[in-house]
Each structure stands twice: as structure tokens, then as C-alpha cells.
Amino acid sequence: MQWETISFEKRDRIAILTLNKPETLNALTFKMGEEITQVINDLRHDREARVLIITGQGRSFSSGGDLRSTFDMYNDPPAQAQQNAFNFYKSFLSIRDLEIPTIAVIHGHTIGAGLCLAMACDMIIASTATKISMSFIKVGINPGMGGTYFLPRLIGTAKAMEMCLLGEAIDAQEALRIGLINYVVEPEQLMDFSLDFAGRIADNPPIAARLIKKSIYQGLNKDLDEVLTFESFAQVICSSTRDMKEAIAAFKEKRPPSFKGD
């Protein structure tokens, strides 16, 4: 399929979605959101893909929302403007609908809504040259696109307040220290490291991986008994798969397992 604002490829079991408007530092637009939603919808029915990487072409992951289009949407009457903003957010956050693990691979400027898109992924790997900012306050607006949902869950309330109220950039090492990202990698090693990391996840049983992802997110919003109920359900599901039988056989035979996803 021909894309205007993104590119998409699959390398074996790893899907790679790239924001592809380097001339704007991959600023997020309505069109880009529509194309990302289409990719996500396709991936939801793709039983071969086991991990999604989302990254950016050029010098940056994303400079945030495209100021012209995002500010224009507030020219409508308030109720319509709110719906416009909501639709914009949801198109990018469709990535949260995926059952497979997702990894944001970020570099350069990862700002505002661009950071929100990265935080919507399950894990983040950053280049040492990454600059990260919740910059919304610098243009006089409240954070959007889930920023006030994701950030305190990742780094705690006080630190999230600091990042949102200052709007100042932090580097990758500071982001690692506060728990915002998983790894910091030299720029020339970033994609190789990320593909290897994704490959190690993809080597594991995909049904179990999807259920683990769901279980962890449910655990953030449910009480212990509700989590235990889902965990016991998920373990029963996994116990009926051929992948679990393969894991046991491989352990007994002292060989690497080969998981087929069934």
C-alpha cells in the first residue's frame, strides 16, 4: 500500500512502522493518524507479527503535533473542537488496541504529542542523543493525547507534575533514571539493538506474550482479586496451547524451543 506520511515493513515476525515526514521532524497530523490507524487495524488481524516497533525517519522521532493543523482544529465551536481533538488523539493511540507488544524506538526530538505516542507503546528504547519534553505548556495548552494518563503511571505524580509544568527538555539518561524509558543506546546501534530486543520477545510464545501484556495493564486499574481471576484464566488458556507443550518438551530434551503461536 502507498502511504503519504508513514512507511511500514515486516522483518520476519517484527512489524516496523516509521513516521516518514522528516522535513517536519515527523510532526503529527490528521493524515498521519489516519494512516497509523489503518496499519494498526491491519496488524490486529495479522497472526504472523509478534512485535511492533514504531520509529521515526530523519533527525527526530517526532516534534509533536503539527502546530498549524492542531491549532486550526480549535477554531470550531467548543463542542466540535473538543471532538476534533479527541479524534486526533484516538487515531494515534489506536496503537493501544494491539494485543502484541509494542516498542517505541526514539531519537532526536521526542516532544509533546510525539512523546505521548512513544509512551502509548509498551516499552521505549532511546538514542543517547534523544531530547524529551512535555512541551505543551510552552505553547499555552494543557497536555493532550493521554499525556496526563501515561506520564504519572510511568514516573510518578510529582515527577510528572515537574515535566508538565516546566515543559523543559530532559536527556535520555535522565529519562532512563526516572523510569520513563527502558534502554539508552548509541545512535549507530539503536536499530540493531532494538531489532535484537524485539526478536528476543518474538522468540517467546505469542499467546502468552499477548496475555501477559493484557494482564499487566489490567493490574494497573483493578484490585488484587480481579487480577488473580484474570491470571488464573490466562494460565489455563496457556496450558492448553501446543507452545506450552513445546516449552516443556524442549526443557526435558535440553534444546531451544520453537514456538508456533498455537
C-alpha positions as CSV (number, residue, x, y, z in Angstrom):
1,M,0.0,0.0,0.0
2,Q,1.2,3.5,-0.8
3,W,1.5,5.7,2.3
4,E,1.9,9.5,2.4
5,T,3.2,10.1,5.9
6,I,4.5,6.8,7.2
7,S,6.2,3.7,5.9
8,F,5.6,0.1,7.0
9,E,7.5,-3.1,6.7
10,K,7.8,-6.6,8.2
11,R,11.0,-8.3,9.0
12,D,10.1,-11.9,9.8
13,R,7.9,-11.6,12.9
14,I,8.7,-7.9,13.6
15,A,6.5,-5.2,12.2
16,I,8.1,-1.8,11.8
17,L,6.1,1.4,11.4
18,T,8.1,4.5,10.6
19,L,6.8,8.1,10.8
20,N,8.0,9.4,7.5
21,K,7.8,13.2,7.3
22,P,11.4,14.1,8.1
23,E,11.1,17.6,6.6
24,T,8.7,18.5,9.6
25,L,10.6,16.3,12.1
26,N,7.7,13.9,11.8
27,A,5.1,16.4,13.2
28,L,1.8,14.6,13.8
29,T,-1.1,15.4,11.5
30,F,-4.6,14.1,11.0
31,K,-3.5,12.3,7.9
32,M,-0.7,10.6,9.8
33,G,-3.1,9.5,12.4
34,E,-5.4,8.0,9.8
35,E,-2.6,6.0,8.2
36,I,-1.4,4.8,11.6
37,T,-4.9,3.6,12.4
38,Q,-5.1,1.7,9.2
39,V,-1.8,-0.1,9.9
40,I,-3.0,-0.9,13.4
41,N,-6.2,-2.3,12.1
42,D,-4.4,-4.5,9.7
43,L,-2.0,-5.7,12.3
44,R,-4.8,-6.7,14.6
45,H,-5.6,-9.4,12.1
46,D,-2.0,-10.4,11.3
47,R,-1.2,-13.6,13.1
48,E,2.4,-13.6,12.0
49,A,3.5,-10.3,13.5
50,R,4.6,-10.8,17.1
51,V,6.1,-7.4,18.0
52,L,5.6,-3.8,16.6
53,I,8.4,-1.3,16.5
54,I,7.4,2.4,15.9
55,T,10.2,4.8,15.0
56,G,10.8,8.0,13.0
57,Q,12.6,8.8,9.8
58,G,15.3,11.5,9.8
59,R,16.7,13.6,12.6
60,S,13.9,13.0,15.2
61,F,11.2,10.7,16.3
62,S,8.6,13.4,16.4
63,S,8.5,17.1,17.2
64,G,4.9,16.8,18.4
65,G,1.6,17.8,16.9
66,D,1.8,19.9,13.7
67,L,1.1,23.3,15.1
68,R,-0.9,24.6,12.1
69,S,-3.3,21.7,11.8
70,T,-3.7,21.2,15.6
71,F,-4.4,24.8,16.3
72,D,-6.8,25.1,13.4
73,M,-9.0,22.4,14.9
74,Y,-9.7,24.7,17.8
75,N,-11.3,27.3,15.5
76,D,-14.6,25.3,15.5
77,P,-17.2,25.8,18.2
78,P,-16.1,24.4,21.6
79,A,-18.0,21.1,21.4
80,Q,-16.8,20.4,17.8
81,A,-13.2,21.5,18.7
82,Q,-13.2,19.0,21.6
83,Q,-14.4,16.2,19.3
84,N,-11.7,17.2,16.8
85,A,-9.0,16.9,19.5
86,F,-10.5,13.6,20.8
87,N,-10.5,12.1,17.3
88,F,-6.9,13.3,16.7
89,Y,-5.7,11.6,20.0
90,K,-7.6,8.4,19.3
91,S,-6.2,7.9,15.8
92,F,-2.6,7.8,17.2
93,L,-3.5,6.0,20.4
94,S,-5.0,3.2,18.3
95,I,-1.6,1.6,19.0
96,R,-3.0,0.7,22.4
97,D,-5.5,-1.6,20.7
98,L,-2.8,-4.0,19.7
99,E,-2.5,-7.3,21.6
100,I,1.1,-7.8,20.6
101,P,3.9,-6.0,22.4
102,T,4.9,-2.6,21.1
103,I,8.2,-0.7,21.3
104,A,8.9,2.9,20.6
105,V,12.4,3.5,19.2
106,I,13.1,7.2,19.6
107,H,15.9,9.6,18.7
108,G,16.4,13.3,18.4
109,H,13.4,15.4,19.4
110,T,10.6,13.5,21.1
111,I,8.3,16.3,22.1
112,G,4.7,16.8,23.3
113,A,2.3,14.6,21.4
114,G,5.3,12.8,19.9
115,L,6.3,11.8,23.5
116,C,2.7,10.8,24.2
117,L,2.8,8.4,21.1
118,A,6.0,6.9,22.4
119,M,4.5,6.5,25.9
120,A,1.5,4.7,24.4
121,C,3.8,1.9,23.5
122,D,4.7,-0.8,26.0
123,M,8.4,-0.1,26.1
124,I,10.7,2.7,24.9
125,I,14.3,2.5,23.6
126,A,16.1,5.8,23.1
127,S,19.2,7.0,21.4
128,T,21.8,8.8,23.6
129,A,21.0,11.9,21.5
130,T,17.3,12.0,22.3
131,K,15.7,15.1,23.8
132,I,12.4,14.5,25.6
133,S,9.9,17.1,26.6
134,M,6.2,17.5,27.7
135,S,6.3,20.9,26.0
136,F,2.5,21.6,25.9
137,I,2.7,24.4,28.5
138,K,5.2,26.3,26.3
139,V,2.5,26.9,23.7
140,G,-0.1,27.6,26.4
141,I,-2.1,24.4,26.4
142,N,-2.9,21.5,28.6
143,P,-1.3,18.2,27.6
144,G,-3.3,16.1,25.3
145,M,-3.2,12.6,23.7
146,G,-3.0,10.8,27.0
147,G,0.0,12.7,28.4
148,T,-1.5,13.1,31.8
149,Y,-2.6,9.5,31.8
150,F,0.7,7.8,30.7
151,L,3.3,10.1,32.4
152,P,2.3,9.7,36.1
153,R,1.9,6.0,35.6
154,L,5.4,5.7,34.3
155,I,7.3,8.1,36.5
156,G,5.0,9.1,39.4
157,T,2.9,12.1,40.1
158,A,5.5,14.5,41.4
159,K,7.9,14.0,38.5
160,A,5.0,14.1,36.0
161,M,4.0,17.5,37.5
162,E,7.5,18.8,37.1
163,M,7.8,17.7,33.5
164,C,4.4,19.1,32.5
165,L,4.6,22.4,34.5
166,L,8.1,23.2,33.4
167,G,7.9,21.9,29.8
168,E,11.7,21.7,29.7
169,A,13.6,19.0,27.9
170,I,15.4,16.1,29.6
171,D,18.1,13.9,28.0
172,A,17.9,10.1,27.5
173,Q,20.0,9.3,30.6
174,E,17.6,11.3,32.9
175,A,14.6,9.7,31.2
176,L,16.2,6.3,32.0
177,R,16.9,7.3,35.6
178,I,13.3,8.3,36.3
179,G,11.9,5.2,34.6
180,L,10.4,6.8,31.5
181,I,12.4,4.6,29.1
182,N,13.9,1.1,29.1
183,Y,17.2,1.5,27.4
184,V,19.6,4.1,26.1
185,V,21.7,3.1,23.1
186,E,24.3,4.9,21.0
187,P,22.7,6.3,17.8
188,E,24.6,4.0,15.4
189,Q,23.5,0.9,17.4
190,L,19.9,2.0,18.0
191,M,18.0,0.0,15.4
192,D,20.2,-3.1,15.6
193,F,19.8,-3.2,19.4
194,S,16.0,-2.6,19.1
195,L,15.5,-5.3,16.4
196,D,17.5,-7.8,18.6
197,F,15.4,-6.9,21.6
198,A,12.2,-7.3,19.7
199,G,13.4,-10.5,18.2
200,R,14.0,-11.9,21.7
201,I,10.4,-11.1,22.6
202,A,9.2,-12.6,19.3
203,D,11.0,-15.8,20.1
204,N,8.7,-16.4,23.1
205,P,5.2,-17.9,22.8
206,P,3.0,-15.2,21.3
207,I,-0.3,-16.3,23.0
208,A,1.4,-16.0,26.4
209,A,3.0,-12.6,25.4
210,R,-0.4,-11.2,24.5
211,L,-1.9,-12.4,27.7
212,I,1.0,-11.0,29.8
213,K,0.5,-7.6,28.2
214,K,-3.2,-7.6,28.9
215,S,-2.6,-8.9,32.5
216,I,-0.1,-6.1,33.3
217,Y,-2.4,-3.3,32.0
218,Q,-5.4,-4.8,33.9
219,G,-3.3,-4.9,37.0
220,L,-2.9,-1.1,36.9
221,N,-6.6,-0.5,37.2
222,K,-8.1,-3.5,39.1
223,D,-7.9,-4.8,42.6
224,L,-5.9,-7.9,43.5
225,D,-8.8,-10.4,43.3
226,E,-9.7,-9.2,39.9
227,V,-6.1,-9.6,38.8
228,L,-5.9,-13.1,40.3
229,T,-9.1,-14.0,38.4
230,F,-7.6,-12.9,35.1
231,E,-4.2,-14.5,35.8
232,S,-5.8,-17.9,36.6
233,F,-7.9,-17.6,33.4
234,A,-4.8,-16.7,31.3
235,Q,-2.8,-19.6,32.7
236,V,-5.5,-22.1,31.8
237,I,-5.5,-20.7,28.3
238,C,-1.8,-21.0,28.0
239,S,-1.8,-24.6,29.4
240,S,-3.9,-25.7,26.5
241,T,-1.5,-24.5,23.8
242,R,1.0,-26.5,21.9
243,D,3.5,-23.8,22.7
244,M,3.4,-24.7,26.4
245,K,3.8,-28.4,25.5
246,E,6.8,-27.5,23.3
247,A,8.3,-25.5,26.1
248,I,8.1,-28.5,28.4
249,A,9.5,-30.9,25.8
250,A,12.4,-28.5,25.0
251,F,13.2,-28.2,28.7
252,K,13.3,-32.0,29.1
253,E,15.3,-32.5,25.9
254,K,17.7,-29.7,26.8
255,R,17.2,-27.8,23.5
256,P,15.9,-24.4,22.4
257,P,12.1,-24.3,22.0
258,S,10.4,-23.4,18.7
259,F,7.1,-21.6,19.3
260,K,4.5,-21.6,16.5
261,G,1.8,-19.5,18.2
262,D,-0.8,-22.2,18.7
